[in-house]
Amino acid sequence: MSPTKTAGARSARIRPHASWVLPGVLFFTFFAVVPMALAFYLSFTSWDGLGDPRPVGLDNWRKLLDDPRLTQSFKLTVLLTVTSWLFQTVVSLLLGVWAAGPQRNRAVLSAIFFVPLLLSSTAVALLFYALLDPNFGIIQKDTLGSSSGAFLAIVFVGGWQFIPLHTLIYQGGARQIPPVLYQAAAIDGAGRWRQFFSITLPQLRHTITTSTVLIVVGSLTYFETVLILTKGGPGTDTAILPYLMYEAGFRSYDFGYASAIASFLVVAATGLSLLLVKLTGFGGMRSTREGM
């Protein structure tokens, strides 16, 4: 047997069988693809949650485009996404790079930083709702009663919970950067900040893309935090698209229109994710290690 055939046979023995992915595919199909398909179908119907859905064609989509609240909600959602990305990326990048270093007690501190991610979004929102209470909270001011205060509270609470996840991502990426790059830079006289901007950031470009996609998709689906902290208020100043979907479905019982909003969110999140991957060249990355 030739060496090529021998190597091919060895590779075939090592490679897992396709049936190994079946549980994951079934889970994703029943709990992601099927619900999205049903929501897309309901977006072309009129349904109050009882009886059978009644087909209405494109009426819900026309209503969505003509809804004056859509423009405001869309702007708020975009602003929330951009602000959350700036806040979470800067903090988690710095923490992740620091946690990848040789500091003492690094493992213990990293574990403490990770604790907020173990809590549910509902529990975190209830916690901060109590902390921000103007009468009994730690800040004797009606933070949630002002437009800017309520918006910044949502950004901060979301960041407080999910920064640990992105810190872990950046920590893993920073540990994969070859130490020889820093050693060569140190020999050339580069300080820590110069090494950070000239070596660390460029080498973490694909990690930044991964984190950005997760932040964008997560920001487009914020709901529990808005519902518990502000209920879309004051007025409609924090009524982002997911909250608009909730109001349409569970307050007005117009599940067809709510499904149209949900379908719009899925399309927007998917489109933005693909655009980020395309613009950053992430799809063309061959190596699984940063810096290689």
Secondary structure, DSSP 8 states (H G I E B T S, - for coil): --HHHHHHHHHHHHS--GGGGHHHHHHHIIIIIHHHHHHHHHTTEE--SSS--EE-TTHHHHHHHH-HHHHHHHHHHHHHHHHHHHHHHHHHHHHHHHHTS--TTHHHHHHHHHGGGGS-HHHHHHHHHHHT-TTTSSS-S-GGGSHHHHHHHHHHHHHHHHHHHHHHHHHHHHHTS-HHHHHHHHHTT--HHHHIIIIIHHHTHHHHHHHHHHHHHHHHT--HHHHHHTTT-STTTT--HHHHHHHHHHTS--HHHHHHHHHHHHHHHHHHHHHHHHHHTGGG---SSTT-
